[in-house]
Amino acid sequence: MTNEILAVEKARVMTVEEMNGTVSLLHKGGVTDDKPQDWRPVVLLNCTNQLVMHILNARLRGIVEKAGILEPGQSGGRQGRSTDINLTKLEWVTREAVAQGRGRGCIELT
């Protein structure tokens, strides 16, 4: 009997408890902890859910990258790309616009 057959025989539908996550607050660091901006929400998933999401993500990522569905500037959630690049571009464009008198504003990237 192959591993594929064993896997199929043991397959079952995930329960609602297995699919649900727990929302928790993670302190961003710093001196204060009394303001909402000092915290960020995170969802903690159980191991089964994490495994399923990892498999789905890997399969979908392969399909999407091969088909060229995403725009070249799309960085978030793509392997080998970072949203930091886009944030740096945004900061540069904003500063250039302000320096040329074509924009008013302030951008703070933390």
VENFENGI-V10138 format. One record per residue. RES is the residue in one small letter. SS is DSSP state (@ for helix, = for strand, . for the rest). BURIAL is I if it has 24 or more other ideal C-beta (glycine too) atoms within 12 Angstrom, else O. D_LAST is the distance of its C-alpha to the last C-alpha in Angstrom with 1 decimal. Layout:
# VENFENGI-V10138
res->RES ss->SS burial->BURIAL d_last->D_LAST
res->RES ss->SS burial->BURIAL d_last->D_LAST
This chain:
# VENFENGI-V10138
res->m ss->. burial->O d_last->54.4
res->t ss->. burial->O d_last->51.2
res->n ss->@ burial->O d_last->47.7
res->e ss->@ burial->O d_last->47.1
res->i ss->@ burial->O d_last->50.0
res->l ss->@ burial->O d_last->48.9
res->a ss->@ burial->O d_last->45.5
res->v ss->@ burial->O d_last->47.1
res->e ss->@ burial->O d_last->49.5
res->k ss->@ burial->O d_last->46.8
res->a ss->. burial->O d_last->44.5
res->r ss->. burial->O d_last->43.9
res->v ss->. burial->O d_last->41.8
res->m ss->. burial->O d_last->38.8
res->t ss->. burial->O d_last->39.1
res->v ss->@ burial->O d_last->36.9
res->e ss->@ burial->O d_last->35.7
res->e ss->@ burial->O d_last->34.7
res->m ss->@ burial->O d_last->32.7
res->n ss->. burial->O d_last->30.8
res->g ss->= burial->O d_last->27.6
res->t ss->= burial->O d_last->26.4
res->v ss->= burial->O d_last->23.3
res->s ss->= burial->O d_last->21.6
res->l ss->= burial->O d_last->18.6
res->l ss->= burial->O d_last->16.3
res->h ss->= burial->O d_last->14.7
res->k ss->. burial->O d_last->11.0
res->g ss->. burial->O d_last->12.2
res->g ss->. burial->O d_last->12.3
res->v ss->. burial->O d_last->15.3
res->t ss->. burial->O d_last->15.8
res->d ss->. burial->O d_last->16.9
res->d ss->. burial->O d_last->18.7
res->k ss->. burial->O d_last->16.3
res->p ss->@ burial->O d_last->15.7
res->q ss->@ burial->O d_last->11.9
res->d ss->@ burial->O d_last->12.3
res->w ss->= burial->O d_last->13.7
res->r ss->= burial->O d_last->13.5
res->p ss->= burial->O d_last->16.8
res->v ss->= burial->O d_last->18.3
res->v ss->= burial->O d_last->21.8
res->l ss->= burial->O d_last->24.0
res->l ss->= burial->O d_last->26.9
res->n ss->. burial->O d_last->30.1
res->c ss->@ burial->O d_last->31.3
res->t ss->@ burial->O d_last->33.6
res->n ss->@ burial->O d_last->31.0
res->q ss->@ burial->O d_last->28.5
res->l ss->@ burial->O d_last->31.3
res->v ss->@ burial->O d_last->32.3
res->m ss->@ burial->O d_last->28.8
res->h ss->@ burial->O d_last->28.5
res->i ss->@ burial->O d_last->31.9
res->l ss->@ burial->O d_last->31.2
res->n ss->@ burial->O d_last->27.9
res->a ss->@ burial->O d_last->29.7
res->r ss->@ burial->O d_last->32.6
res->l ss->@ burial->O d_last->30.7
res->r ss->@ burial->O d_last->28.3
res->g ss->@ burial->O d_last->31.5
res->i ss->@ burial->O d_last->33.1
res->v ss->@ burial->O d_last->30.3
res->e ss->@ burial->O d_last->29.6
res->k ss->@ burial->O d_last->33.3
res->a ss->@ burial->O d_last->33.9
res->g ss->. burial->O d_last->31.1
res->i ss->. burial->O d_last->30.1
res->l ss->. burial->O d_last->26.4
res->e ss->. burial->O d_last->25.3
res->p ss->. burial->O d_last->24.3
res->g ss->. burial->O d_last->20.7
res->q ss->. burial->O d_last->20.2
res->s ss->. burial->O d_last->17.9
res->g ss->. burial->O d_last->16.8
res->g ss->. burial->O d_last->19.4
res->r ss->. burial->O d_last->21.3
res->q ss->. burial->O d_last->22.4
res->g ss->. burial->O d_last->21.5
res->r ss->. burial->O d_last->18.7
res->s ss->. burial->O d_last->15.0
res->t ss->@ burial->O d_last->12.6
res->d ss->@ burial->O d_last->10.5
res->i ss->@ burial->O d_last->13.6
res->n ss->@ burial->O d_last->13.5
res->l ss->@ burial->O d_last->9.9
res->t ss->@ burial->O d_last->11.1
res->k ss->@ burial->O d_last->14.3
res->l ss->@ burial->O d_last->13.0
res->e ss->@ burial->O d_last->11.2
res->w ss->@ burial->O d_last->14.6
res->v ss->@ burial->O d_last->16.8
res->t ss->@ burial->O d_last->15.3
res->r ss->@ burial->O d_last->15.8
res->e ss->@ burial->O d_last->19.2
res->a ss->@ burial->O d_last->20.3
res->v ss->@ burial->O d_last->19.6
res->a ss->@ burial->O d_last->21.3
res->q ss->. burial->O d_last->24.3
res->g ss->. burial->O d_last->24.6
res->r ss->. burial->O d_last->24.1
res->g ss->. burial->O d_last->21.1
res->r ss->. burial->O d_last->19.8
res->g ss->. burial->O d_last->16.4
res->c ss->. burial->O d_last->12.9
res->i ss->. burial->O d_last->9.8
res->e ss->. burial->O d_last->6.3
res->l ss->. burial->O d_last->3.8
res->t ss->. burial->O d_last->0.0
